[in-house]
Amino acid sequence: MIYFRYILFFFCFIFSNNFFAQYGKELDFFLLEVKDASYYDSARVFEKGQNAILLAQKYAKPEAIAEVYLYYGSYFFYTRNLLKAENYFKDAIVQAEKTNNEYIILKSKIRLAYLDFELGQKEKSLDELNRLMLVAKSKNDYANQSEAINLIGIIKEYEGFSKEAMMLYYEGLILSEKHNLKYYPAVFRNNLGLMKLNTQNNKEAYADFIKGLEIAEKENDKRLASHIQMNICILNVRENKLNEAFDSFEKVLDYSKKNKLPVELSSNYINLATAFVSTNDAKRALNYYDSAIVILKKHQLQKELNRAYLGKSDVLLQLKRINEAENVLQLVADYYTINNSSDEAPFYYYQLYQVSEKKKEFEKALKYFVQFTTLNKELENKLNNKMIEQLQQNYIVQQKEIELEKEKTKTLLLEKSNQEQRFLKWFVISLAVLALILIMVFFYVRYSKILKEEQQAFSQQLIKNIEEERKRIARDLHDDIGQSLSFIKSKIVNEKSKNSDLVLALEKELSSVIEQTREISHGLYPSSLEKVGLIRSIATLMNTVQNSNNLECSFDITDEVQQLPILIQTHLFRIVQECVNNTIKHSDASGLKISIQKTKDEFTLVYQDNGKGIKNKKAIDGIGLLSIQERANIIGASISSSDKSEKGYKLVLKFKEKTA
């Protein structure tokens, strides 16, 4: 399982090649090709990378060149050429500094810090990663902050500090979900699922894998989705759900083969073999180890091949195929003889001890067992020293945290006191501002009300004055000018005998003038209202309009309007008169209808024509409509109108009898 976890850490590092800016369609396309090739294809990665660099130089985009160098660094990390990876990460920083691209600079520094761990400088790596994590946090660079958290967690888990690693993964998950990072939530879910899988917590591991897979598929990250599918496959093997396991494994193999990823392909075979070993299905495990070995030999990945051979020999020992196991161990003898400090070296000598014991070569068996125990003890001491070192470090950190907590408590108390003072200050200011606003609103409302009342009183007085002036002018026309004209007419009649033709003509013209004067007088003030009432006055108006304007006029008025005061009848007549004028001038109507009815103690006047309605209110808004509104206000009536172009114009006025 050690090899399986190592491959996982390796992939987690490579996963985060999700970049950065948009440079234009052509350059973005080339960068995407470089990214895809960086996973293993050495022929394509540099060919595509050179094309991208030339294009970036053409458009003066050094940050795009920095991105290419980051992909190159990832490629060499992936192929375990750490020195070249380091050089390219440094080159990426140089290019990014030309445009002060802080994101790529920080990303490259995080990669370099992790390389220190790969080169055996764990403390330096952790210190630098923690520092860079804080830098990313201060800049609200949540992607690089998540990257640093993930790599710190990987180091902690690899060193055996599972609890700390899990806490870091949860921290990264919360951070990446809070800030809607597209890629990292799936990575952290996958890492947490693997930790739970290693502690036999299969149910929770499966839940994390499924959530991670959903995110990866949603973001179309096929590579990450493939690795999560592999983990689900291993879990299903452990639970003896082989059909489900093989379905997942087929998808994983299809992705690795399609994208020409031999390291991933071989690791997937080894992972599945390891899973079958844990379920005591040695024959299946052996088949998958063989598949991995074929791929690793083809691509000359010696370090990974040695680990695969150790896995295969262990399975052969379980199957009691001793000679075959010994032959496999001979293939890796040179490597582990030289690399005694390797983590797998004790396992190699333990297998040699098992082979010698089974063959009853007890002298060799003793020799190999001593080497095994010596190396294993060194490894345990190494781990114990790491544990002691970590505990010591934790103790120092804890002491510092206690001191910081004390200072923090003092600061919080002082801050709380300051906050209370600030709150009181702002509360008083807010209260004063609110009071000022309320006072201003009160006076504004009061002023608006008074102004409205004054305007209404002025309008009503104006209408009253207009009515009185109309009455005076009508009376003068009728009493003075009308009588004078009648007197002149009587003189002309007396002179008929002297000049009959001329007198007859003058008499006719004078009669017409007298009639026009009477019409003007009645128009200004309909004296018939006082004599005959509203119904007959409206009837006369309808008859006149129908005869002179080709309008079909009808009316239906209840007799109860005759009981209304003359002032109200006058205002109702004027409202009807104004509506008729608007119909004649603007509507192109062929008919109109007037209705005044009473329901209980409420009168309703309805005026309606069948014209084109009011399409342009600006053409008729003015004294006429204002007069209608003010007259309605005077008699305490509510007024509404409808001017739909297809149904003509309709006005409805309602007032209560008690208002009169």
LODRENLO-879121 format. One record per residue (C-alpha): residue in three letters; x, y, z. Coordinates in steps of 0.25 Angstrom, whole numbers, plus 5000, padded with zeros to 4 digits. Example, Ala and Ser with C-alpha at 12.3 -4.5 7.8 and 13.67 -1.06 7.14 Angstrom:
ALA504949825031/SER505549965029/
***
This chain:
MET500050005000/ILE501250095002/TYR501450104987/PHE499950134984/ARG500050254994/TYR501350304987/ILE500650304974/LEU499450374979/PHE500350484985/PHE501050494972/PHE499750514965/CYS499150614974/PHE500350704971/ILE500150684956/PHE498650704957/SER498650854960/ASN499150904946/ASN497850984945/PHE498251124940/PHE498151254940/ALA497851364930/GLN497151364916/TYR498151414905/GLY497351404893/LYS496751284886/GLU497951234878/LEU498951244890/ASP497951184899/PHE497851064890/PHE499351044889/LEU499451054905/LEU498350944906/GLU499150854897/VAL500450874905/LYS499650844918/ASP499050714912/ALA500450674907/SER501150704920/TYR500550584927/TYR501550494920/ASP501750514905/SER503150574903/ALA503050584888/ARG501850664888/VAL502050754901/PHE503250824895/GLU502750834881/LYS501450894886/GLY502150974896/GLN503051044886/ASN501851074878/ALA501251144890/ILE502551214893/LEU502651274879/LEU501251324879/ALA501351384893/GLN502651454889/LYS501851504877/TYR500751564886/ALA501751604897/LYS501151514907/PRO502251474916/GLU501251424926/ALA500851314916/ILE502251274914/ALA502351264929/GLU501151174929/VAL501851084918/TYR503051074927/LEU502151024939/TYR501650914930/TYR503050874926/GLY503350874941/SER502150784944/TYR502550694933/PHE503950674938/PHE503450654952/TYR502450544947/THR503650474940/ARG504450494953/ASN505550584947/LEU505450674959/LEU506650764955/LYS506050804942/ALA504650824948/GLU505350914958/ASN506050994947/TYR504751014939/PHE503951064952/LYS505051164954/ASP504951204939/ALA503451224941/ILE503651324952/VAL504651404944/GLN503651414933/ALA502451444942/GLU503251554949/LYS503351634936/THR501851664937/ASN501751644952/ASN500851534951/GLU500751494966/TYR499851374964/ILE500851304955/ILE502051344963/LEU501351294976/LYS500951164969/SER502351144964/LYS502951164978/ILE501951064984/ARG502450964974/LEU503850994977/ALA503550974992/TYR502950844990/LEU504150794982/ASP505050824994/PHE504250715001/GLU504450614989/LEU505950644990/GLY505950615005/GLN505850745011/LYS504550725019/GLU504650835029/LYS505050945019/SER503950905010/LEU502850905021/ASP503351045026/GLU503351105012/LEU501951045009/ASN501351095022/ARG501951235019/LEU501451235004/MET500051185009/LEU500051315018/VAL500451405007/ALA499351344998/LYS498351365009/SER498751515011/LYS498551534996/ASN497251464996/ASP497851364986/TYR496951244990/ALA497451154979/ASN498951164983/GLN498551154998/SER497751024995/GLU498950974987/ALA499951004999/ILE498950935009/ASN498850815000/LEU500350794998/ILE500550815013/GLY499450715016/ILE500150615006/ILE501550635013/LYS500850615027/GLU500150485022/TYR501350435016/GLU502150455029/GLY501150375037/PHE500350495043/SER498950455038/LYS498150535048/GLU498850665044/ALA498750625029/MET497250605030/MET497050735038/LEU497750805026/TYR496950735016/TYR495650775023/GLU496150925024/GLY496450925009/LEU495150865006/ILE494350975014/LEU495251085008/SER495051034993/GLU493551014995/LYS493351145001/HIS494051214990/ASN493451134979/LEU494851074974/LYS494550984962/TYR495650884964/TYR496150874978/PRO494850824985/ALA494950694977/VAL496450674981/PHE496150694996/ARG494950594995/ASN495850494988/ASN496950514998/LEU495950495010/GLY495350375004/LEU496750305002/MET497050335017/LYS495750275021/LEU495950155012/ASN497250125019/THR496550125032/GLN495450025027/ASN494450135028/ASN493850095014/LYS492450155015/GLU493050295018/ALA494150275008/TYR493150244997/ALA492250365000/ASP493550454999/PHE493950384986/ILE492550404980/LYS492450554983/GLY493850574977/LEU493550494965/GLU492250584963/ILE493050714964/ALA494150654954/GLU493150614944/LYS492450744945/GLU493650824942/ASN494050724931/ASP495350684938/LYS495450544932/ARG496850524939/LEU496350544953/ALA495150474950/SER495950354945/HIS496750344958/ILE495550354967/GLN494850244959/MET496150164962/ASN495950184977/ILE494450144976/CYS494950014968/ILE495949984980/LEU494850004990/ASN493849914982/VAL494949804982/ARG495049814997/GLU493549794998/ASN493549684988/LYS492749764978/LEU493549714967/ASN492549744955/GLU492549894960/ALA494049894962/PHE494349844948/ASP493349944942/SER494050054948/PHE495449994945/GLU495049984930/LYS494750134930/VAL496050164937/LEU496850074927/ASP496150144915/TYR496550284920/SER498050244922/LYS498150174909/LYS497450274901/ASN498350394907/LYS499650314906/LEU499950314921/PRO500850194924/VAL501150234939/GLU499750244942/LEU499350124934/SER500350034942/SER500050094955/ASN498550064953/TYR498949914950/ILE499849914963/ASN498749984971/LEU497749884967/ALA498749764970/THR498949824984/ALA497449824986/PHE497349684982/VAL498549644991/SER497749705003/THR496549615000/ASN497449494999/ASP497249474984/ALA498649454980/LYS498449404966/ARG497749524961/ALA498749614968/LEU499849544961/ASN499249564947/TYR499149714950/TYR500549724955/ASP500949654942/SER500149764934/ALA500849874941/ILE502249814939/VAL502049804924/ILE501749954923/LEU502849994932/LYS503849914925/LYS503449964912/HIS503650114917/GLN504850084925/LEU504350134938/GLN505350064947/LYS504950114960/GLU503450084959/LEU503849954952/ASN504649914965/ARG503449934974/ALA502549854964/TYR503549734965/LEU503449744980/GLY501949734979/LYS501949624970/SER503049534978/ASP502149554990/VAL500949504983/LEU501749384978/LEU502249354992/GLN500749354996/LEU500549254985/LYS501749164990/ARG502349184976/ILE503749204983/ASN504649184971/GLU503849284963/ALA503949384975/GLU505449364976/ASN505649394961/VAL504849524962/LEU505649564974/GLN506949544966/LEU506449654956/VAL506449764967/ALA507649714975/ASP508649814969/TYR507649934972/TYR507349894987/THR508849854990/ILE509249994986/ASN508050064992/ASN507950005006/SER507350135011/SER506150125002/ASP504750105009/GLU504549975002/ALA505949915005/PRO505449845018/PHE504349785010/TYR505349725000/TYR506249665010/TYR504949605017/GLN504549535004/LEU505949475003/TYR505849425017/GLN504549355013/VAL505149295001/SER506349245008/GLU505549185019/LYS504549115010/LYS505749055003/LYS506349015016/GLU507649095014/PHE507649145028/GLU508949215028/LYS508549305017/ALA507149315024/LEU507849365036/LYS508749465029/TYR507549525021/PHE506749535034/VAL507849605041/GLN507949705030/PHE506449715030/THR506349745045/THR507549845044/LEU506949925033/ASN505549915039/LYS506049965052/GLU506750075045/LEU505450105038/GLU504650105051/ASN505750185058/LYS505550285047/LEU504050285048/ASN504250295063/ASN505150415062/LYS504150475053/MET503050455063/ILE503950515074/GLU504350635065/GLN502850655062/LEU502450645076/GLN503550745081/GLN503050835070/ASN501650825074/TYR502050855088/ILE502750975084/VAL501551015075/GLN500650995087/GLN501451085096/LYS501451195086/GLU499951175084/ILE499651185099/GLU500451315099/LEU499751365087/GLU498451325093/LYS498751415105/GLU499151535096/LYS497951505088/THR497051505100/LYS497551645104/THR497451695090/LEU495951645090/LEU495651715103/LEU496151845098/GLU495551825085/LYS494251795091/SER494351925100/ASN494652005087/GLN493551935080/GLU492551975091/GLN492952115090/ARG492952125075/PHE491552055076/LEU491052165086/LYS491652275077/TRP491052225064/PHE489652195071/VAL489552335076/ILE489952395062/SER488952295055/LEU487852335065/ALA488152485062/VAL488152465047/LEU486852385048/ALA486152485056/LEU486652595047/ILE486152515035/LEU484752495042/ILE484652645045/MET484952675030/VAL483952575025/PHE482952625035/PHE483052775030/TYR483152725016/VAL481852645017/ARG481252765024/TYR481652865014/SER481252775002/LYS479852765009/ILE479652915011/LEU480152934997/LYS479152834991/GLU478052894999/GLU478353034994/GLN478452984980/GLN477152914981/ALA476553044988/PHE477053134977/SER476553034966/GLN475153034972/GLN475153184974/LEU475653204960/ILE474453114955/LYS473453184963/ASN473953314958/ILE473953264944/GLU472453224946/GLU472053354952/GLU472753434941/ARG472153344930/LYS470753374937/ARG471053524937/ILE471453524922/ALA470253434918/ARG469353534926/ASP469953654919/LEU469853594905/HIS468353554908/ASP467953674915/ASP468753784909/ILE469153744895/GLY468053654893/GLN466953764896/SER467753864888/LEU467653774876/SER466253744878/PHE465953894879/ILE466653914866/LYS465953804859/SER464553864863/LYS464953994857/ILE465353924844/VAL463953854844/ASN463253984845/GLU464054034832/LYS463653914824/SER462653994816/LYS463754094811/ASN464754004806/SER464253854806/ASP465453784800/LEU466553854808/VAL465753844821/LEU465453694819/ALA466953664817/LEU467353754829/GLU466253684837/LYS466753544833/GLU468253574837/LEU467853644850/SER467053514854/SER468253434851/VAL469053524860/ILE468053524871/GLU468053364870/GLN469553354871/THR469553454883/ARG468553364890/GLU469353234887/ILE470653304892/SER469853344905/HIS469353204907/GLY470753144905/LEU471353234915/TYR470253204925/PRO469153114922/SER468053184929/SER467153064926/LEU467752994937/GLU467053074947/LYS465753074939/VAL465652934934/GLY466752854941/LEU467952764937/ILE467152664929/ARG466552764919/SER467852844918/ILE468652714914/ALA467552674904/THR467652814898/LEU469152794897/MET469052654891/ASN468052704880/THR468952824877/VAL470152734875/GLN469452624867/ASN468852724857/SER470152804855/ASN471252694856/ASN470652564850/LEU470852494864/GLU469752394868/CYS469552444883/SER468752364894/PHE468552384909/ASP467852314920/ILE467752404933/THR466952374945/ASP465952474950/GLU466552484963/VAL467652574958/GLN466652684958/GLN466652684973/LEU468152724974/PRO468552864977/ILE468652954965/LEU470152964968/ILE470352814966/GLN469552814954/THR470352924948/HIS471652854950/LEU471152724945/PHE470652794932/ARG472052864930/ILE472652724932/VAL471752664921/GLN471952784912/GLU473552774913/CYS473452624910/VAL472552654898/ASN473552764893/ASN474752664894/THR473952564886/ILE473652654875/LYS475052714874/HIS475852584876/SER475152454875/ASP474652434861/ALA473452364868/SER472052334861/GLY471352334874/LEU471352364889/LYS470452324901/ILE470252394914/SER469652314927/ILE469352374941/GLN468752264950/LYS468652254965/THR468852134974/LYS468452144988/ASP469152284992/GLU470152284981/PHE470052354967/THR470852304955/LEU471152384943/VAL471652304931/TYR472052374918/GLN472552284906/ASP472852304892/ASN473252204881/GLY474452284876/LYS475952254875/GLY476152284889/ILE477252374894/LYS478552334887/ASN479352464890/LYS478952524904/LYS479852644902/ALA478952684891/ILE477752704900/ASP478252714914/GLY478052854919/ILE476952944925/GLY475852844920/LEU476252724927/LEU476752804939/SER475352864940/ILE474752734940/GLN475652684951/GLU475452804959/ARG473852804957/ALA473852664962/ASN474652704974/ILE473652814977/ILE472552724978/GLY473352614985/ALA473352514974/SER474252404970/ILE474652404955/SER475252294946/SER475452284931/SER475852184921/ASP476452214907/LYS476652084900/SER476852114886/GLU475852004881/LYS474752044890/GLY474752194890/TYR474752284902/LYS473952254915/LEU473852344928/VAL473252294941/LEU472852394952/LYS472252354965/PHE471852434977/LYS470952414989/GLU469552484991/LYS469952535004/THR471152614998/ALA470152704991/
***
